[in-house]
Amino acid sequence: MPCVAPDFSHESAALAAGALRVVGVDEVGRGPLAGPVTACAVRLQPGRIPDGLRDSKMLTAARREALCAQIMAMAEVSIAHASVEEIDALNILRASHLAMERAVAGLQADHALIDGNFVPRSLGCQAIAIIKGDMLCLSIAAASIVAKVARDRIMVDLAQQHPGYGWESNAGYPTKAHLAALQNLGVTAWHRRSFKPVHNILYQANSVTR
């Protein structure tokens, strides 16, 4: 089945209904065991939309980097995060919504197109959730690309500070090598203690020291 390219129809509908500042919103980083969750809001201008926008997962790293640079140059962009501490305190879903709320606030949007099933509760503007929005909506696709690039860069930087976990390639996701490193090297300050693999290792360590 051929891939359906995202379009500008959701943005056009919101603008036609009276919205002035329409943004697409996506997040990345719910699944990793380490690092923040990152969200991005993007306001595209008709006539200034980079060619080739797609769900970030369908693009190579090099293509994401190139498109990210174009999006940053041609659109209004807001990137925000929720920290490891916030993830552990709130839960990952609420923390990802908090990052989205921060990203939207950065652009003072009055209408947001949110990737997924749910609209964050404290968004501060009108919004709709679009399932598979990163495949259907150009603004969300752009947000998915920038969020992915921004978070990957954070994890590459953290990998230099904490070598051995493979964050420069696994972005903190629970790969076999990352899980082995957790066992061998232990838990860092950047690991999410509320996530089961990390929690279990800490529990084992506490049991041994008692």
NURONU-594690 format. One line per field, with one value per residue (C-alpha): x, y, z. Coordinates in steps of 0.2 Angstrom, whole numbers, always signed. Each point is the difference from the previous one (the first is absolute). Layout:
// NURONU-594690
u: c(X_...) $
v: c(Y_...) $
w: c(Z_...) $
END
This chain:
// NURONU-594690
u: c(+0_+8_+4_-12_+10_-6_-9_-5_-19_-1_+9_-11_-16_+6_+4_-16_-9_+8_+16_+15_+15_-1_+13_+4_+7_+9_+11_+14_+7_-14_+9_+18_+7_+10_-1_-14_-15_+0_-14_-1_-13_+2_-10_+2_-4_-8_+12_+15_-1_+15_-2_+0_-8_-4_-2_+18_+0_-1_+16_+18_+10_+9_-17_-7_+15_-2_-19_+2_+12_-13_-14_+9_+4_-17_-13_-3_+7_-1_+9_-4_+4_-5_+14_+4_-6_-16_-3_+3_-11_-15_+1_+6_-17_-3_+18_-1_-16_+10_+13_-13_-8_+17_+3_-17_+2_+16_-9_-16_-11_-18_-3_+10_+0_+6_+7_-8_-16_-1_+1_+11_-11_+9_+4_-8_-8_-12_+7_-4_+9_+4_+4_+15_+1_+18_-5_-15_+4_+15_+2_+0_+12_+12_-2_+4_+16_+7_-5_+10_+15_+0_-1_+12_+13_-3_+3_+16_+6_-4_+8_+17_-3_-6_+9_-4_-19_-1_-11_+8_-8_-14_-6_-4_-11_+1_+11_+9_+16_-8_-8_+17_+9_-13_+4_+19_+2_-15_-13_+4_-9_-7_-9_-19_-2_-19_+4_+0_+17_+8_-11_+4_+19_-1_-11_+13_+14_-9_-4_+19_+5_-12) $
v: c(+0_+17_+12_+14_+17_+12_+15_+18_-4_+0_+16_+8_-6_+8_+17_+0_-2_+16_-6_+11_-10_-18_-12_-18_-9_-17_-7_-13_-10_-9_-17_+3_-5_+16_+18_+13_-1_+13_+9_+12_+12_+7_+14_-2_+14_-5_+3_-3_-19_-11_-14_-18_+2_-17_-9_+1_-19_-2_+11_-4_+10_+10_+4_+5_+12_+8_+3_+6_+13_+6_-1_+11_+13_+0_-2_+5_-13_-3_-15_-5_-14_-9_-6_-17_+6_+6_-17_-9_+11_+2_-16_+0_+5_+15_+5_-1_+11_+12_+2_+2_+14_+9_-2_+8_+14_+5_+4_+8_-11_+2_-17_-16_-16_-14_-16_-15_-4_+14_+18_+6_+7_+17_+4_+18_+0_-9_-17_-16_-17_-8_-19_-3_+19_-1_-10_+11_+18_+10_+11_-16_-8_+15_-1_-18_+3_+14_-8_-16_+9_+11_-15_-10_+14_+0_-18_+1_+13_-10_-15_+10_+3_-18_-12_-18_+1_+3_+15_+7_-14_-6_+17_-8_-13_-18_-9_-15_+9_+14_-13_-9_+17_+3_-16_+3_+18_+4_+14_+18_+16_+0_-17_+0_-8_-3_-11_-18_-6_+15_-3_-18_+3_+12_-12_-13_+11_+5_-18_-4_+14_-4) $
w: c(+0_-5_+14_+2_+2_+13_-5_+6_+1_+19_+1_-14_+9_+16_-9_-9_+17_+6_+8_-2_+7_-4_+5_-2_+16_+2_+13_+1_+14_+9_-2_+5_+17_+1_-5_-1_-10_-14_-8_-15_-6_-18_-9_-19_-12_-16_-14_+12_+3_-3_-12_+5_+18_+7_+16_+8_+1_-19_-2_+1_+13_-14_-8_+17_+4_-17_+2_+17_-6_-13_+13_+12_-14_-8_+15_+18_+11_+19_+8_+18_+12_+16_+11_+6_+17_-7_-9_+16_+11_-13_-11_-18_-8_+11_-2_-19_+1_+11_-13_-14_+11_+1_-18_-5_+13_-9_-16_+9_-12_+0_-8_+2_-10_+11_-5_+9_+9_+13_+2_+15_+13_+3_-18_+1_-17_-11_-6_-8_+1_-17_+1_-11_-2_-5_-15_-5_+5_-6_+16_+11_-12_+1_+19_+1_-10_+10_+17_-6_-5_+16_+11_-9_+1_+19_+2_-11_+12_+15_-7_+1_+18_+4_-13_-1_-1_-19_+2_-16_-10_+10_+7_+17_-6_+8_-12_+5_+1_+11_+12_+1_+4_+14_+8_-2_+2_+11_+0_-5_+6_-18_+2_+3_+17_-2_-16_+5_-7_+10_+15_+1_-1_+14_+10_-2_+5_+16_+4_-1_+11_+14) $
END
